[in-house]
Amino acid sequence: GLARSWVQDEIVTVMSVPHEMTIPRRLAGRYLKIELLGISSSFDFVFDKLTFKTQTSVTNEAPALASTTDPLVRDIYKVGLNTLKECMQTVYEDGPKRDRRLWIGDLYLEALANAHTFKNHELTKHCLYLLAAFANDEGLLHATLLEKPQPHPQYGTHTLDYCLIYNVALLEYLKETGDRETANDLWPVVVRQIELALRQFSPEWIYDMDKKPQYWLVFDWKDGYDRQASMQGLTIFALQHSYELAKMLGKEKEAGEWPTIAGKMKKAARQHFYDKKRGVMVSGKDKQISYLSQVWMILSNTLDKKEGAKAMATVMSMPDACYPGCPYAYHYVIEALLQCGMPQEARKLITDYWGSMVKRGADTFWEVYDPNNDYLSPYGFFVINSYCHAWSCTPIYFINKYPEIFQK
């Protein structure tokens, strides 16, 4: 699905020696292979010096872990820090190998991880403003933008789940920094994302997958995953967090209906998606049972703690349930497990899933990973996968935020 030009290789012709050469583009990788394609038989070929210049916006040291921390958790932490550090450039990049662009979903998870490690809050602020600056004519955020040759969005790329996650990212930024000036500046962006998202709901307050305009929904790299119930839950989640932001800024009147709407959406979700007999949320016309349908109904408090624990235990025991396909989705699974009182299950999932990448030799975490499929690729060719990807770094957030779970 991606052109061969994404592959990191260079062909260089040297006409005379000695010659000092710099590869013109920034590269990322574990290994460098140099192949001599042709040379006169009268000469030998040699390098007298190789130099690599690394780049990151990180200047602070991350916190050290407690001496009681399990060795595998320590390894996961080290690899997570490497991943985040490599992706913190002039923006929060999705990955340094290939796209090098700012995505809202990656921004949110990187900012959470950064807040508990390197604390470069100016980078978070810069990214929040950049995304706001390039909203479309309706005020809807673009999911992604690039900085070169000048900052510009990937026009027409709108992911409604990411638009709503932007609101949550701004709330977390305010909590971490107390920067009310930035939060007030960007408040109109928050309001507009809510207004545009609500257009996608039926009169019964159910998210309508067929209603136009239809936006791309991310949530996960997973074939066959039905996103309707997840989007219902995420919208409730965003309404709740956006209203919390409104209260912090003294703007409750501007957001006065949001708690009422969230309540109506919760009621509609329980009527439309909840299978009481099995204790799980279903999604779509085929009533699919997936991990993420449970996750977003837990994070939105549509399912209470007891119901959420039952739903997660049930879905995780179902061999035919639709399980997540990438670390971005698994981040929210961990959040849900912690919210519904399943800390040991959360710890086990981190050590099993991210720990499995470590055991397979990862020194940064990958964009997609399925322990059951070593050759999984969203692009049809695993070589083009991103093997240092921002949304995969969040074990470092959990390890530092919950030391009583992950450092003992």
C-alpha positions as CSV (number, residue, x, y, z in Angstrom):
1,G,0.0,0.0,0.0
2,L,3.0,2.3,0.1
3,A,5.4,3.2,-2.7
4,R,8.9,1.7,-2.8
5,S,10.3,5.2,-2.1
6,W,9.5,4.7,1.6
7,V,12.3,2.1,1.8
8,Q,15.4,3.6,3.3
9,D,18.2,3.2,0.7
10,E,20.5,5.5,-1.2
11,I,22.7,5.0,-4.3
12,V,25.7,7.3,-4.3
13,T,28.3,7.9,-7.1
14,V,31.7,9.1,-6.0
15,M,33.6,10.6,-8.9
16,S,36.9,11.4,-7.2
17,V,38.7,10.7,-3.9
18,P,39.2,11.6,-1.2
19,H,35.5,12.5,-0.8
20,E,33.4,13.6,2.2
21,M,29.8,12.7,1.8
22,T,26.7,13.2,3.9
23,I,23.5,11.2,3.3
24,P,21.0,13.9,2.5
25,R,18.0,12.6,4.4
26,R,17.5,11.6,8.0
27,L,17.4,7.8,8.4
28,A,16.5,5.4,11.2
29,G,17.4,1.8,11.7
30,R,19.3,-0.8,13.7
31,Y,21.8,-1.7,11.0
32,L,23.6,-0.1,8.1
33,K,24.5,-2.2,5.1
34,I,27.0,-0.8,2.5
35,E,27.3,-2.6,-0.8
36,L,29.9,-1.6,-3.3
37,L,28.2,-1.7,-6.7
38,G,31.2,-1.0,-8.9
39,I,34.8,0.2,-8.8
40,S,37.9,0.3,-11.1
41,S,40.1,-2.7,-10.7
42,S,43.1,-0.4,-10.2
43,F,41.9,0.9,-6.9
44,D,40.8,-0.3,-3.5
45,F,37.9,1.2,-1.6
46,V,37.9,2.2,2.1
47,F,36.2,4.5,4.6
48,D,38.5,6.3,7.0
49,K,35.7,7.6,9.2
50,L,31.9,7.0,9.8
51,T,29.9,9.4,11.9
52,F,26.3,9.3,12.9
53,K,24.4,12.3,14.3
54,T,21.3,11.4,16.4
55,Q,18.4,13.8,16.8
56,T,15.8,14.2,19.5
57,S,14.1,17.1,21.5
58,V,14.6,15.2,24.7
59,T,16.9,17.0,27.2
60,N,15.8,15.6,30.6
61,E,16.5,12.2,32.2
62,A,13.6,9.9,32.8
63,P,12.9,8.7,36.4
64,A,14.7,5.6,37.5
65,L,12.7,2.6,38.5
66,A,12.5,1.2,42.0
67,S,15.0,-1.5,42.9
68,T,12.1,-4.0,43.3
69,T,11.1,-3.8,39.6
70,D,11.0,-7.0,37.7
71,P,13.8,-7.4,35.1
72,L,11.4,-7.8,32.2
73,V,9.5,-4.6,33.3
74,R,12.9,-2.9,33.3
75,D,13.5,-4.0,29.8
76,I,10.1,-2.9,28.6
77,Y,10.7,0.5,30.3
78,K,14.1,0.9,28.5
79,V,12.7,0.0,25.1
80,G,9.7,2.3,25.7
81,L,11.9,5.2,26.6
82,N,14.0,4.6,23.4
83,T,10.8,4.6,21.4
84,L,9.5,7.9,22.8
85,K,12.9,9.6,22.6
86,E,13.3,8.7,18.9
87,C,9.8,10.0,18.1
88,M,10.2,13.3,20.0
89,Q,11.6,15.5,17.2
90,T,10.4,19.0,16.2
91,V,6.9,17.5,16.6
92,Y,5.7,14.2,18.2
93,E,6.4,12.1,15.2
94,D,4.5,8.9,14.6
95,G,7.8,7.2,13.7
96,P,11.3,8.4,12.7
97,K,11.8,5.8,9.9
98,R,9.1,6.7,7.5
99,D,6.2,9.1,7.9
100,R,7.6,11.6,10.4
101,R,4.4,13.3,10.7
102,L,2.2,14.5,13.6
103,W,-1.0,12.4,14.2
104,I,-3.5,13.4,16.9
105,G,-3.7,9.8,18.3
106,D,0.1,9.5,18.6
107,L,0.2,13.0,20.1
108,Y,-2.1,12.1,23.0
109,L,-0.3,8.9,23.9
110,E,3.2,10.4,23.5
111,A,2.2,13.4,25.6
112,L,0.9,11.1,28.4
113,A,4.2,9.2,28.3
114,N,6.3,12.4,28.1
115,A,4.5,13.9,31.1
116,H,5.6,10.9,33.2
117,T,9.2,10.7,31.9
118,F,11.0,13.5,29.9
119,K,8.5,16.4,30.7
120,N,9.1,18.4,27.5
121,H,5.7,20.1,27.7
122,E,6.7,22.8,25.2
123,L,6.6,20.1,22.5
124,T,3.1,19.1,23.5
125,K,2.0,22.8,23.4
126,H,3.6,23.3,19.9
127,C,1.8,20.2,18.5
128,L,-1.6,21.3,20.0
129,Y,-1.3,24.7,18.3
130,L,-0.1,23.2,15.0
131,L,-3.1,20.9,14.7
132,A,-5.5,23.7,15.6
133,A,-4.0,26.0,13.0
134,F,-4.8,23.6,10.1
135,A,-8.4,22.7,10.9
136,N,-10.6,22.7,7.7
137,D,-13.2,25.4,6.8
138,E,-15.7,23.8,9.2
139,G,-13.3,23.8,12.1
140,L,-12.8,20.0,11.9
141,L,-9.2,19.0,12.7
142,H,-7.1,17.1,10.2
143,A,-5.8,13.8,11.7
144,T,-2.3,14.4,10.6
145,L,0.1,17.1,9.3
146,L,3.7,17.5,8.1
147,E,6.1,20.3,8.7
148,K,8.1,20.3,5.4
149,P,8.4,22.1,3.1
150,Q,6.1,24.2,5.2
151,P,3.6,23.0,7.8
152,H,0.5,21.6,6.1
153,P,-2.1,19.0,6.8
154,Q,-2.8,15.8,4.8
155,Y,-5.8,17.4,3.3
156,G,-9.1,15.5,3.5
157,T,-7.8,13.2,6.2
158,H,-10.3,13.4,9.0
159,T,-10.6,10.8,11.7
160,L,-13.5,11.6,14.0
161,D,-12.2,9.5,16.9
162,Y,-8.9,11.5,16.8
163,C,-10.7,14.8,16.6
164,L,-12.3,14.0,20.0
165,I,-9.1,12.7,21.5
166,Y,-7.6,16.1,20.8
167,N,-9.9,17.5,23.5
168,V,-8.7,14.9,26.0
169,A,-5.1,15.7,25.1
170,L,-5.7,19.4,25.8
171,L,-7.2,18.6,29.2
172,E,-4.3,16.4,30.2
173,Y,-1.9,19.2,29.0
174,L,-3.7,21.7,31.3
175,K,-3.6,19.3,34.2
176,E,0.2,18.8,33.8
177,T,1.2,22.4,33.2
178,G,-1.5,24.7,34.6
179,D,-1.1,26.6,31.3
180,R,-4.6,28.2,31.2
181,E,-3.6,30.7,28.5
182,T,-3.1,27.8,26.0
183,A,-6.2,26.0,27.1
184,N,-8.3,29.1,26.7
185,D,-6.8,29.8,23.3
186,L,-7.7,26.3,22.1
187,W,-11.1,26.1,23.8
188,P,-13.0,27.0,20.6
189,V,-11.4,24.0,18.9
190,V,-12.7,21.7,21.6
191,V,-16.2,23.1,21.3
192,R,-16.2,22.7,17.5
193,Q,-15.0,19.0,17.6
194,I,-18.0,18.2,19.9
195,E,-20.4,20.0,17.7
196,L,-19.3,18.2,14.6
197,A,-19.2,14.8,16.2
198,L,-22.8,15.2,17.5
199,R,-24.0,15.5,13.9
200,Q,-23.2,11.8,13.4
201,F,-25.7,10.6,15.9
202,S,-29.3,9.5,15.3
203,P,-32.3,11.1,17.1
204,E,-32.0,8.1,19.5
205,W,-28.4,9.1,20.3
206,I,-26.8,6.1,18.6
207,Y,-23.7,6.7,16.5
208,D,-24.8,6.2,12.8
209,M,-22.1,4.5,10.8
210,D,-23.9,5.2,7.5
211,K,-24.6,8.9,8.1
212,K,-22.9,11.3,5.7
213,P,-20.3,12.7,5.8
214,Q,-18.7,9.5,6.8
215,Y,-15.3,10.0,8.5
216,W,-12.5,7.5,8.8
217,L,-12.3,5.9,12.3
218,V,-9.0,4.6,13.5
219,F,-9.1,2.9,16.9
220,D,-7.0,0.0,15.7
221,W,-5.2,-1.6,12.8
222,K,-7.5,-4.6,12.6
223,D,-9.3,-6.2,9.8
224,G,-13.0,-7.0,10.4
225,Y,-13.3,-4.9,13.6
226,D,-16.7,-3.1,13.9
227,R,-16.2,0.4,15.4
228,Q,-19.8,1.5,16.1
229,A,-19.9,0.6,19.8
230,S,-16.4,1.9,20.3
231,M,-17.3,5.3,18.7
232,Q,-20.4,5.5,20.9
233,G,-18.2,5.0,24.0
234,L,-15.4,7.3,22.9
235,T,-17.9,10.1,22.2
236,I,-19.3,9.8,25.7
237,F,-15.7,9.7,27.1
238,A,-14.8,12.9,25.1
239,L,-17.9,14.7,26.3
240,Q,-17.1,13.9,29.9
241,H,-13.4,15.0,29.6
242,S,-14.3,18.1,27.6
243,Y,-16.8,19.1,30.3
244,E,-14.1,18.6,32.9
245,L,-11.9,21.0,30.8
246,A,-14.8,23.5,30.7
247,K,-15.1,23.4,34.5
248,M,-11.4,24.0,34.9
249,L,-11.6,27.0,32.6
250,G,-14.9,28.4,34.1
251,K,-16.8,27.7,30.9
252,E,-19.5,25.4,32.1
253,K,-22.2,27.6,30.6
254,E,-20.8,27.1,27.1
255,A,-20.8,23.3,27.7
256,G,-24.0,23.2,29.7
257,E,-25.7,20.4,27.7
258,W,-22.8,18.0,27.4
259,P,-23.4,16.1,30.6
260,T,-27.1,15.6,29.6
261,I,-26.1,14.5,26.2
262,A,-23.6,12.1,27.6
263,G,-26.2,10.6,29.9
264,K,-28.6,10.1,26.9
265,M,-25.8,8.4,25.0
266,K,-25.1,6.1,27.9
267,K,-28.7,5.1,28.2
268,A,-29.0,4.5,24.4
269,A,-25.7,2.5,24.5
270,R,-27.0,0.2,27.2
271,Q,-30.3,-0.4,25.3
272,H,-28.7,-0.8,21.9
273,F,-25.3,-2.5,22.5
274,Y,-25.5,-4.3,25.9
275,D,-26.0,-8.0,25.9
276,K,-27.1,-8.5,29.5
277,K,-27.2,-12.3,29.3
278,R,-23.5,-12.6,28.4
279,G,-22.5,-9.4,30.1
280,V,-20.7,-7.9,27.1
281,M,-21.1,-5.1,24.6
282,V,-21.9,-6.0,21.0
283,S,-21.3,-3.8,17.9
284,G,-22.8,-3.4,14.5
285,K,-25.4,-5.4,12.5
286,D,-23.6,-8.7,13.2
287,K,-23.4,-7.9,17.0
288,Q,-19.6,-8.4,17.0
289,I,-17.9,-9.0,20.4
290,S,-14.6,-7.2,20.5
291,Y,-12.1,-6.1,23.2
292,L,-12.4,-2.5,22.2
293,S,-16.2,-2.4,22.4
294,Q,-15.9,-3.3,26.1
295,V,-12.9,-0.9,26.6
296,W,-14.7,2.2,25.4
297,M,-17.8,1.5,27.3
298,I,-15.7,1.1,30.4
299,L,-13.6,4.2,29.9
300,S,-16.9,6.2,29.3
301,N,-18.4,4.8,32.5
302,T,-21.3,3.3,30.5
303,L,-20.4,0.1,32.2
304,D,-19.7,0.4,35.9
305,K,-16.7,-1.2,37.6
306,K,-18.3,-4.5,38.3
307,E,-19.9,-4.8,34.9
308,G,-16.6,-3.8,33.2
309,A,-14.6,-6.4,35.0
310,K,-17.1,-9.1,34.0
311,A,-17.1,-7.8,30.4
312,M,-13.3,-7.8,30.2
313,A,-12.9,-11.2,31.8
314,T,-15.5,-12.6,29.4
315,V,-14.1,-11.2,26.2
316,M,-10.5,-12.1,27.2
317,S,-11.6,-15.7,27.6
318,M,-13.3,-15.9,24.2
319,P,-11.1,-17.4,21.5
320,D,-13.3,-16.0,18.8
321,A,-13.5,-12.4,20.1
322,C,-12.0,-9.7,18.0
323,Y,-8.8,-8.9,19.8
324,P,-6.6,-5.7,19.2
325,G,-4.1,-5.6,16.4
326,C,-1.7,-2.9,17.5
327,P,-0.1,-1.3,20.6
328,Y,-2.3,1.8,20.2
329,A,-5.4,-0.3,20.9
330,Y,-3.8,-2.3,23.6
331,H,-3.0,1.0,25.5
332,Y,-6.7,1.6,26.0
333,V,-7.2,-2.1,27.0
334,I,-4.7,-1.5,29.8
335,E,-6.5,1.7,30.8
336,A,-9.8,-0.2,31.0
337,L,-8.4,-3.0,33.0
338,L,-7.0,-0.6,35.6
339,Q,-10.3,1.4,35.7
340,C,-12.4,-1.7,36.5
341,G,-10.1,-3.0,39.2
342,M,-8.0,-5.6,37.3
343,P,-4.4,-4.5,38.0
344,Q,-2.8,-7.9,37.8
345,E,-4.4,-8.5,34.4
346,A,-3.1,-5.2,33.2
347,R,0.4,-6.0,34.4
348,K,0.2,-9.4,32.7
349,L,-0.9,-7.9,29.5
350,I,2.0,-5.5,29.4
351,T,4.5,-8.2,30.2
352,D,3.0,-10.6,27.7
353,Y,2.4,-8.2,24.8
354,W,5.2,-5.6,25.0
355,G,7.4,-8.1,26.7
356,S,7.0,-10.5,23.8
357,M,8.4,-7.8,21.5
358,V,11.4,-7.4,23.8
359,K,11.9,-11.1,23.9
360,R,11.9,-11.1,20.0
361,G,14.8,-8.6,20.0
362,A,13.0,-5.2,19.8
363,D,15.0,-2.2,21.1
364,T,12.1,0.1,20.1
365,F,8.4,-0.9,20.0
366,W,6.7,-1.5,16.7
367,E,3.7,0.1,15.0
368,V,1.8,-3.1,14.7
369,Y,2.3,-6.4,16.5
370,D,0.3,-9.6,16.6
371,P,2.0,-12.4,18.5
372,N,0.2,-14.8,16.3
373,N,1.4,-13.3,13.0
374,D,5.1,-12.2,12.6
375,Y,4.4,-10.9,9.1
376,L,1.4,-8.7,9.8
377,S,1.5,-5.4,7.9
378,P,-1.1,-2.8,7.3
379,Y,0.7,-2.0,4.0
380,G,1.0,-5.5,2.5
381,F,4.7,-5.7,3.1
382,F,6.3,-6.0,6.6
383,V,9.6,-4.3,5.6
384,I,7.7,-1.0,5.3
385,N,6.3,-1.3,8.8
386,S,7.4,1.3,11.3
387,Y,9.6,-0.5,13.9
388,C,9.9,2.6,16.2
389,H,6.4,3.9,16.6
390,A,5.1,6.6,19.0
391,W,1.8,5.1,19.9
392,S,3.6,2.0,21.2
393,C,5.6,3.6,24.0
394,T,3.0,3.9,26.7
395,P,4.1,1.1,29.0
396,I,6.5,3.8,30.4
397,Y,3.4,5.9,31.3
398,F,1.8,3.0,33.2
399,I,5.0,1.9,34.9
400,N,5.6,5.4,36.3
401,K,2.0,6.3,37.0
402,Y,1.3,3.1,38.9
403,P,4.5,2.0,40.6
404,E,2.6,0.0,43.2
405,I,1.5,-2.3,40.3
406,F,4.5,-2.3,37.9
407,Q,7.5,-1.6,40.1
408,K,7.0,-4.3,42.7
